[in-house]
Amino acid sequence: MLFNLKKQHLSLEGNDSPAIREMKKTLVAEIDSKWQLLSLEPSSIYLLSSALDQRFKHLEFLEKEKKDLVYIEVVCLAEHLHQQQTVWEVEELSASHGEEETAAPPPPPLHPQNSRRFQC
């Protein structure tokens, strides 16, 4: 949403008055400073939620390489959730049959190369 705001409403136009140009520059600088949009990691909640939002799922505001990393992160998170759900189902089934519960495996370690939370 902020990328679109910057692109559509805060981009400098030829017919902007000097005051409007300065206001747009200031707003863009403040948005970039507060949200750090240019340096977001693929595991950023902002980028992940944008990838899952129908309005922004194509991530047109990102370069192809970063866009691919975000999509990979979404897939990894989905796989991790599926594995976690499977463990819970097995534990419930074991508990209902009177067997001892087994400890759930710990989440996969951080991926050192690109700061992803889960390895696929």
C-alpha positions in Angstrom: 0.0 0.0 0.0 2.8 2.4 0.9 4.6 1.6 -2.3 1.5 2.4 -4.3 0.9 5.6 -2.4 4.5 6.7 -3.1 4.2 5.7 -6.8 0.7 7.1 -7.6 0.3 10.1 -5.2 3.7 11.2 -4.0 5.6 11.0 -7.3 6.8 14.4 -8.4 4.8 16.0 -11.3 5.9 18.7 -13.6 3.1 21.0 -12.6 3.6 20.7 -8.8 4.3 23.9 -7.0 7.5 24.2 -5.1 5.6 23.8 -1.8 3.9 20.6 -3.1 7.2 19.2 -4.4 8.9 19.8 -1.0 5.9 18.2 0.8 6.0 15.1 -1.4 9.8 14.7 -0.9 9.4 15.1 2.8 6.6 12.5 3.0 8.5 10.0 0.9 11.6 10.5 3.1 9.5 10.0 6.2 7.8 6.9 4.9 11.1 5.4 3.8 12.7 6.3 7.2 9.9 4.9 9.3 9.0 1.8 7.4 12.5 1.1 5.9 10.7 -0.2 2.8 13.8 -0.3 0.7 15.7 -2.7 3.0 13.0 -5.1 4.0 14.0 -8.8 4.2 12.0 -11.4 2.4 10.8 -12.7 5.8 9.4 -9.3 6.7 5.8 -9.5 7.8 5.0 -6.6 5.5 6.2 -8.4 2.4 4.7 -11.8 3.4 1.3 -10.2 4.1 1.5 -8.4 0.7 2.3 -11.6 -1.1 -0.8 -13.2 0.5 -3.1 -10.1 -0.2 -5.1 -10.4 -3.4 -4.5 -6.7 -4.2 -0.7 -6.9 -4.0 0.1 -10.6 -4.4 2.2 -9.9 -7.6 4.6 -7.7 -5.6 5.0 -5.4 -8.6 6.9 -3.0 -6.3 9.8 -5.4 -5.9 12.6 -6.5 -8.1 12.3 -10.1 -9.5 15.0 -11.5 -7.3 13.5 -10.2 -4.1 10.0 -11.1 -5.2 11.1 -14.7 -5.7 12.7 -14.8 -2.3 9.4 -13.6 -0.7 7.4 -16.3 -2.6 10.0 -19.0 -1.4 9.5 -17.7 2.2 5.7 -18.0 1.9 6.1 -21.6 0.6 8.6 -22.5 3.4 6.2 -21.1 6.1 3.3 -23.1 4.6 5.4 -26.2 4.6 6.5 -25.6 8.2 2.9 -25.1 9.3 1.8 -28.2 7.5 4.6 -30.2 9.3 3.6 -28.7 12.6 -0.1 -29.6 12.0 0.9 -33.2 11.1 2.9 -33.5 14.4 -0.1 -32.2 16.4 -2.5 -34.6 14.6 -0.1 -37.6 15.4 0.1 -36.5 19.0 -3.7 -36.2 19.3 -4.1 -39.7 17.8 -1.5 -41.1 20.1 -3.1 -39.5 23.1 -6.5 -40.8 22.1 -5.1 -44.3 22.0 -3.5 -43.9 25.4 0.1 -43.8 24.1 2.8 -41.5 25.5 3.0 -38.1 23.8 6.1 -37.5 21.8 7.8 -34.1 21.9 7.3 -32.0 18.8 10.4 -31.4 16.8 11.9 -27.9 17.2 11.5 -25.5 14.4 14.2 -25.7 11.7 17.2 -23.4 12.3 17.6 -20.0 10.7 19.0 -20.1 7.2 22.3 -18.2 7.5 22.5 -17.0 3.8 19.3 -15.0 3.4 17.9 -14.7 7.0 15.0 -16.9 6.2 13.4 -18.3 9.3 12.7 -21.8 8.0 14.6 -24.1 5.6 12.6 -25.8 2.9 
